[in-house]
Amino acid sequence: MLDLRKPSGWFFLLLGAILIFLGVNAPHLRAPLTMVNINLYAGIAMAVFGGILLWLARSPS
């Protein structure tokens, strides 16, 4: 049976890493009308979620 946690985890981890990179290196690219660096915060949340999915998908030893 195909476990979707592993590819989803890698997807969210990669997307989170890209957003964290943009949030740190290009803080001027933010949502209009906000002073919050949403790329950084959303990237951290996605990376954590991807890590949790990968942790849940690990094979039991």
Distance bins in CASP14 RR format, pairs under 12 A and 6 or more apart:
PFRMAT RR
TARGET T0000
AUTHOR 0000-0000-0000
RMODE 2
METHOD distances of the structure
MODEL  1
2 8 0 0 0 0 0 1 0 0 0 0 0
2 57 0 0 0 0 0 1 0 0 0 0 0
3 9 0 0 0 0 0 1 0 0 0 0 0
3 53 0 0 0 0 1 0 0 0 0 0 0
3 54 0 0 0 0 0 1 0 0 0 0 0
3 56 0 0 0 0 1 0 0 0 0 0 0
3 57 1 0 1 0 0 0 0 0 0 0 0
3 58 0 0 0 0 0 1 0 0 0 0 0
3 59 0 0 0 0 1 0 0 0 0 0 0
4 10 0 0 0 0 0 1 0 0 0 0 0
4 11 0 0 0 0 0 1 0 0 0 0 0
4 12 0 0 0 0 0 1 0 0 0 0 0
4 53 0 0 0 0 1 0 0 0 0 0 0
4 54 0 0 0 0 0 1 0 0 0 0 0
4 56 0 0 0 0 0 1 0 0 0 0 0
4 57 0 0 0 0 1 0 0 0 0 0 0
5 11 0 0 0 0 0 1 0 0 0 0 0
5 12 0 0 0 0 0 1 0 0 0 0 0
5 13 0 0 0 0 0 1 0 0 0 0 0
5 49 0 0 0 0 0 1 0 0 0 0 0
5 50 0 0 0 0 1 0 0 0 0 0 0
5 51 0 0 0 0 1 0 0 0 0 0 0
5 52 0 0 0 0 1 0 0 0 0 0 0
5 53 1 0 1 0 0 0 0 0 0 0 0
5 54 1 0 0 1 0 0 0 0 0 0 0
5 55 0 0 0 0 1 0 0 0 0 0 0
5 56 1 0 1 0 0 0 0 0 0 0 0
5 57 1 1 0 0 0 0 0 0 0 0 0
5 58 0 0 0 0 1 0 0 0 0 0 0
5 59 0 0 0 0 0 1 0 0 0 0 0
6 12 0 0 0 0 0 1 0 0 0 0 0
6 13 0 0 0 0 0 1 0 0 0 0 0
6 50 0 0 0 0 0 1 0 0 0 0 0
6 51 0 0 0 0 0 1 0 0 0 0 0
6 53 1 0 0 1 0 0 0 0 0 0 0
6 54 1 0 0 1 0 0 0 0 0 0 0
6 55 0 0 0 0 0 1 0 0 0 0 0
6 56 0 0 0 0 1 0 0 0 0 0 0
6 57 1 0 1 0 0 0 0 0 0 0 0
6 58 0 0 0 0 1 0 0 0 0 0 0
6 59 0 0 0 0 1 0 0 0 0 0 0
7 13 0 0 0 0 0 1 0 0 0 0 0
7 14 0 0 0 0 0 1 0 0 0 0 0
7 50 0 0 0 0 0 1 0 0 0 0 0
7 53 0 0 0 0 1 0 0 0 0 0 0
7 54 0 0 0 0 0 1 0 0 0 0 0
7 57 0 0 0 0 1 0 0 0 0 0 0
8 14 0 0 0 0 0 1 0 0 0 0 0
8 15 0 0 0 0 0 1 0 0 0 0 0
8 46 0 0 0 0 0 1 0 0 0 0 0
8 49 0 0 0 0 1 0 0 0 0 0 0
8 50 1 0 0 1 0 0 0 0 0 0 0
8 51 0 0 0 0 0 1 0 0 0 0 0
8 52 0 0 0 0 0 1 0 0 0 0 0
8 53 1 0 1 0 0 0 0 0 0 0 0
8 54 0 0 0 0 1 0 0 0 0 0 0
8 56 0 0 0 0 0 1 0 0 0 0 0
8 57 0 0 0 0 1 0 0 0 0 0 0
9 15 0 0 0 0 1 0 0 0 0 0 0
9 16 0 0 0 0 0 1 0 0 0 0 0
9 17 0 0 0 0 0 1 0 0 0 0 0
9 46 0 0 0 0 1 0 0 0 0 0 0
9 47 0 0 0 0 1 0 0 0 0 0 0
9 48 0 0 0 0 0 1 0 0 0 0 0
9 49 1 0 0 1 0 0 0 0 0 0 0
9 50 1 1 0 0 0 0 0 0 0 0 0
9 51 1 0 0 1 0 0 0 0 0 0 0
9 52 0 0 0 0 1 0 0 0 0 0 0
9 53 1 1 0 0 0 0 0 0 0 0 0
9 54 1 0 1 0 0 0 0 0 0 0 0
9 55 0 0 0 0 1 0 0 0 0 0 0
9 56 0 0 0 0 1 0 0 0 0 0 0
9 57 1 0 0 1 0 0 0 0 0 0 0
9 58 0 0 0 0 0 1 0 0 0 0 0
10 16 0 0 0 0 0 1 0 0 0 0 0
10 17 0 0 0 0 0 1 0 0 0 0 0
10 46 0 0 0 0 0 1 0 0 0 0 0
10 47 0 0 0 0 0 1 0 0 0 0 0
10 49 0 0 0 0 0 1 0 0 0 0 0
10 50 1 0 0 1 0 0 0 0 0 0 0
10 51 0 0 0 0 1 0 0 0 0 0 0
10 53 0 0 0 0 1 0 0 0 0 0 0
10 54 1 0 0 1 0 0 0 0 0 0 0
10 57 0 0 0 0 1 0 0 0 0 0 0
11 17 0 0 0 0 0 1 0 0 0 0 0
11 18 0 0 0 0 0 1 0 0 0 0 0
11 46 0 0 0 0 1 0 0 0 0 0 0
11 47 0 0 0 0 0 1 0 0 0 0 0
11 49 0 0 0 0 0 1 0 0 0 0 0
11 50 1 0 0 1 0 0 0 0 0 0 0
11 51 0 0 0 0 0 1 0 0 0 0 0
11 53 0 0 0 0 1 0 0 0 0 0 0
11 54 0 0 0 0 0 1 0 0 0 0 0
12 18 0 0 0 0 0 1 0 0 0 0 0
12 19 0 0 0 0 0 1 0 0 0 0 0
12 42 0 0 0 0 0 1 0 0 0 0 0
12 43 0 0 0 0 1 0 0 0 0 0 0
12 44 0 0 0 0 0 1 0 0 0 0 0
12 45 0 0 0 0 1 0 0 0 0 0 0
12 46 1 0 1 0 0 0 0 0 0 0 0
12 47 1 0 0 1 0 0 0 0 0 0 0
12 48 0 0 0 0 1 0 0 0 0 0 0
12 49 1 0 1 0 0 0 0 0 0 0 0
12 50 1 1 0 0 0 0 0 0 0 0 0
12 51 1 0 0 1 0 0 0 0 0 0 0
12 52 0 0 0 0 1 0 0 0 0 0 0
12 53 1 0 0 1 0 0 0 0 0 0 0
12 54 0 0 0 0 1 0 0 0 0 0 0
12 57 0 0 0 0 0 1 0 0 0 0 0
13 19 0 0 0 0 0 1 0 0 0 0 0
13 20 0 0 0 0 0 1 0 0 0 0 0
13 43 0 0 0 0 1 0 0 0 0 0 0
13 44 0 0 0 0 0 1 0 0 0 0 0
13 45 0 0 0 0 0 1 0 0 0 0 0
13 46 1 0 0 1 0 0 0 0 0 0 0
13 47 1 0 1 0 0 0 0 0 0 0 0
13 48 0 0 0 0 1 0 0 0 0 0 0
13 49 0 0 0 0 1 0 0 0 0 0 0
13 50 1 0 1 0 0 0 0 0 0 0 0
13 51 1 0 1 0 0 0 0 0 0 0 0
13 52 0 0 0 0 1 0 0 0 0 0 0
13 53 0 0 0 0 1 0 0 0 0 0 0
13 54 1 0 0 1 0 0 0 0 0 0 0
13 55 0 0 0 0 0 1 0 0 0 0 0
13 57 0 0 0 0 0 1 0 0 0 0 0
14 20 0 0 0 0 0 1 0 0 0 0 0
14 21 0 0 0 0 0 1 0 0 0 0 0
14 43 0 0 0 0 0 1 0 0 0 0 0
14 46 0 0 0 0 1 0 0 0 0 0 0
14 47 0 0 0 0 1 0 0 0 0 0 0
14 50 0 0 0 0 1 0 0 0 0 0 0
14 51 0 0 0 0 0 1 0 0 0 0 0
14 54 0 0 0 0 0 1 0 0 0 0 0
15 21 0 0 0 0 0 1 0 0 0 0 0
15 22 0 0 0 0 0 1 0 0 0 0 0
15 39 0 0 0 0 0 1 0 0 0 0 0
15 42 0 0 0 0 1 0 0 0 0 0 0
15 43 1 0 0 1 0 0 0 0 0 0 0
15 44 0 0 0 0 0 1 0 0 0 0 0
15 45 0 0 0 0 0 1 0 0 0 0 0
15 46 1 0 1 0 0 0 0 0 0 0 0
15 47 0 0 0 0 1 0 0 0 0 0 0
15 49 0 0 0 0 1 0 0 0 0 0 0
15 50 0 0 0 0 1 0 0 0 0 0 0
15 51 0 0 0 0 0 1 0 0 0 0 0
16 22 0 0 0 0 1 0 0 0 0 0 0
16 23 0 0 0 0 0 1 0 0 0 0 0
16 24 0 0 0 0 0 1 0 0 0 0 0
16 39 0 0 0 0 1 0 0 0 0 0 0
16 40 0 0 0 0 1 0 0 0 0 0 0
16 41 0 0 0 0 0 1 0 0 0 0 0
16 42 1 0 0 1 0 0 0 0 0 0 0
16 43 1 1 0 0 0 0 0 0 0 0 0
16 44 1 0 0 1 0 0 0 0 0 0 0
16 45 0 0 0 0 1 0 0 0 0 0 0
16 46 1 1 0 0 0 0 0 0 0 0 0
16 47 1 0 1 0 0 0 0 0 0 0 0
16 48 0 0 0 0 1 0 0 0 0 0 0
16 49 0 0 0 0 1 0 0 0 0 0 0
16 50 0 0 0 0 1 0 0 0 0 0 0
16 51 0 0 0 0 0 1 0 0 0 0 0
17 23 0 0 0 0 0 1 0 0 0 0 0
17 24 0 0 0 0 0 1 0 0 0 0 0
17 39 0 0 0 0 0 1 0 0 0 0 0
17 40 0 0 0 0 0 1 0 0 0 0 0
17 42 0 0 0 0 0 1 0 0 0 0 0
17 43 1 0 0 1 0 0 0 0 0 0 0
17 44 0 0 0 0 0 1 0 0 0 0 0
17 46 0 0 0 0 1 0 0 0 0 0 0
17 47 1 0 0 1 0 0 0 0 0 0 0
17 48 0 0 0 0 0 1 0 0 0 0 0
17 50 0 0 0 0 0 1 0 0 0 0 0
17 51 0 0 0 0 0 1 0 0 0 0 0
18 24 0 0 0 0 0 1 0 0 0 0 0
18 25 0 0 0 0 0 1 0 0 0 0 0
18 26 0 0 0 0 0 1 0 0 0 0 0
18 39 0 0 0 0 1 0 0 0 0 0 0
18 40 0 0 0 0 0 1 0 0 0 0 0
18 42 0 0 0 0 0 1 0 0 0 0 0
18 43 1 0 0 1 0 0 0 0 0 0 0
18 46 0 0 0 0 1 0 0 0 0 0 0
18 47 0 0 0 0 1 0 0 0 0 0 0
19 25 0 0 0 0 0 1 0 0 0 0 0
19 26 0 0 0 0 0 1 0 0 0 0 0
19 29 0 0 0 0 0 1 0 0 0 0 0
19 30 0 0 0 0 0 1 0 0 0 0 0
19 37 0 0 0 0 0 1 0 0 0 0 0
19 38 0 0 0 0 1 0 0 0 0 0 0
19 39 1 0 1 0 0 0 0 0 0 0 0
19 40 1 0 0 1 0 0 0 0 0 0 0
19 41 0 0 0 0 1 0 0 0 0 0 0
19 42 1 0 1 0 0 0 0 0 0 0 0
19 43 1 1 0 0 0 0 0 0 0 0 0
19 44 0 0 0 0 1 0 0 0 0 0 0
19 45 0 0 0 0 1 0 0 0 0 0 0
19 46 1 0 0 1 0 0 0 0 0 0 0
19 47 0 0 0 0 1 0 0 0 0 0 0
20 26 0 0 0 0 0 1 0 0 0 0 0
20 27 0 0 0 0 0 1 0 0 0 0 0
20 37 0 0 0 0 0 1 0 0 0 0 0
20 38 0 0 0 0 0 1 0 0 0 0 0
20 39 1 0 0 1 0 0 0 0 0 0 0
20 40 1 0 0 1 0 0 0 0 0 0 0
20 41 0 0 0 0 1 0 0 0 0 0 0
20 42 0 0 0 0 1 0 0 0 0 0 0
20 43 1 0 1 0 0 0 0 0 0 0 0
20 44 1 0 0 1 0 0 0 0 0 0 0
20 45 0 0 0 0 0 1 0 0 0 0 0
20 46 0 0 0 0 1 0 0 0 0 0 0
20 47 1 0 0 1 0 0 0 0 0 0 0
20 48 0 0 0 0 0 1 0 0 0 0 0
21 27 0 0 0 0 0 1 0 0 0 0 0
21 29 0 0 0 0 0 1 0 0 0 0 0
21 39 0 0 0 0 1 0 0 0 0 0 0
21 40 0 0 0 0 1 0 0 0 0 0 0
21 43 0 0 0 0 1 0 0 0 0 0 0
21 44 0 0 0 0 0 1 0 0 0 0 0
21 47 0 0 0 0 0 1 0 0 0 0 0
22 28 0 0 0 0 0 1 0 0 0 0 0
22 29 1 0 0 1 0 0 0 0 0 0 0
22 30 0 0 0 0 1 0 0 0 0 0 0
22 37 0 0 0 0 1 0 0 0 0 0 0
22 38 0 0 0 0 0 1 0 0 0 0 0
22 39 1 0 1 0 0 0 0 0 0 0 0
22 40 0 0 0 0 1 0 0 0 0 0 0
22 41 0 0 0 0 0 1 0 0 0 0 0
22 42 0 0 0 0 0 1 0 0 0 0 0
22 43 0 0 0 0 1 0 0 0 0 0 0
23 29 1 0 0 1 0 0 0 0 0 0 0
23 30 0 0 0 0 1 0 0 0 0 0 0
23 31 0 0 0 0 0 1 0 0 0 0 0
23 36 0 0 0 0 0 1 0 0 0 0 0
23 37 1 0 1 0 0 0 0 0 0 0 0
23 38 0 0 0 0 1 0 0 0 0 0 0
23 39 1 0 1 0 0 0 0 0 0 0 0
23 40 1 0 1 0 0 0 0 0 0 0 0
23 41 0 0 0 0 1 0 0 0 0 0 0
23 42 0 0 0 0 1 0 0 0 0 0 0
23 43 1 0 0 1 0 0 0 0 0 0 0
23 44 0 0 0 0 1 0 0 0 0 0 0
24 37 0 0 0 0 1 0 0 0 0 0 0
24 39 0 0 0 0 1 0 0 0 0 0 0
24 40 1 0 0 1 0 0 0 0 0 0 0
24 41 0 0 0 0 0 1 0 0 0 0 0
24 43 0 0 0 0 0 1 0 0 0 0 0
24 44 0 0 0 0 0 1 0 0 0 0 0
25 37 0 0 0 0 0 1 0 0 0 0 0
25 39 0 0 0 0 1 0 0 0 0 0 0
25 40 0 0 0 0 0 1 0 0 0 0 0
26 37 0 0 0 0 1 0 0 0 0 0 0
26 39 1 0 0 1 0 0 0 0 0 0 0
26 40 0 0 0 0 0 1 0 0 0 0 0
27 35 0 0 0 0 0 1 0 0 0 0 0
27 36 0 0 0 0 0 1 0 0 0 0 0
27 37 1 0 1 0 0 0 0 0 0 0 0
27 38 0 0 0 0 0 1 0 0 0 0 0
27 39 0 0 0 0 1 0 0 0 0 0 0
27 40 1 0 0 1 0 0 0 0 0 0 0
27 41 0 0 0 0 0 1 0 0 0 0 0
28 35 0 0 0 0 0 1 0 0 0 0 0
28 37 0 0 0 0 1 0 0 0 0 0 0
28 39 0 0 0 0 0 1 0 0 0 0 0
29 37 0 0 0 0 1 0 0 0 0 0 0
29 38 0 0 0 0 1 0 0 0 0 0 0
29 39 1 0 0 1 0 0 0 0 0 0 0
29 40 0 0 0 0 0 1 0 0 0 0 0
30 36 1 0 0 1 0 0 0 0 0 0 0
30 37 1 0 1 0 0 0 0 0 0 0 0
30 38 1 0 0 1 0 0 0 0 0 0 0
30 39 1 0 0 1 0 0 0 0 0 0 0
30 40 0 0 0 0 1 0 0 0 0 0 0
30 41 0 0 0 0 0 1 0 0 0 0 0
30 42 0 0 0 0 0 1 0 0 0 0 0
31 37 0 0 0 0 1 0 0 0 0 0 0
31 38 1 0 1 0 0 0 0 0 0 0 0
31 39 0 0 0 0 1 0 0 0 0 0 0
31 40 0 0 0 0 0 1 0 0 0 0 0
31 41 0 0 0 0 0 1 0 0 0 0 0
31 42 0 0 0 0 0 1 0 0 0 0 0
32 38 0 0 0 0 0 1 0 0 0 0 0
34 41 0 0 0 0 0 1 0 0 0 0 0
36 42 0 0 0 0 0 1 0 0 0 0 0
37 43 0 0 0 0 0 1 0 0 0 0 0
37 44 0 0 0 0 0 1 0 0 0 0 0
38 44 0 0 0 0 0 1 0 0 0 0 0
38 45 0 0 0 0 0 1 0 0 0 0 0
38 46 0 0 0 0 0 1 0 0 0 0 0
39 45 0 0 0 0 0 1 0 0 0 0 0
39 46 0 0 0 0 0 1 0 0 0 0 0
40 46 0 0 0 0 0 1 0 0 0 0 0
40 47 0 0 0 0 0 1 0 0 0 0 0
41 47 0 0 0 0 0 1 0 0 0 0 0
41 48 0 0 0 0 0 1 0 0 0 0 0
42 48 0 0 0 0 0 1 0 0 0 0 0
42 49 0 0 0 0 0 1 0 0 0 0 0
43 49 0 0 0 0 1 0 0 0 0 0 0
43 50 0 0 0 0 0 1 0 0 0 0 0
44 50 0 0 0 0 0 1 0 0 0 0 0
44 51 0 0 0 0 0 1 0 0 0 0 0
45 51 0 0 0 0 0 1 0 0 0 0 0
45 52 0 0 0 0 0 1 0 0 0 0 0
46 52 0 0 0 0 0 1 0 0 0 0 0
46 53 0 0 0 0 0 1 0 0 0 0 0
47 53 0 0 0 0 0 1 0 0 0 0 0
47 54 0 0 0 0 0 1 0 0 0 0 0
48 54 0 0 0 0 0 1 0 0 0 0 0
48 55 0 0 0 0 0 1 0 0 0 0 0
49 55 0 0 0 0 0 1 0 0 0 0 0
49 56 0 0 0 0 0 1 0 0 0 0 0
50 56 0 0 0 0 1 0 0 0 0 0 0
50 57 0 0 0 0 1 0 0 0 0 0 0
51 57 0 0 0 0 1 0 0 0 0 0 0
51 58 0 0 0 0 0 1 0 0 0 0 0
52 58 0 0 0 0 0 1 0 0 0 0 0
END
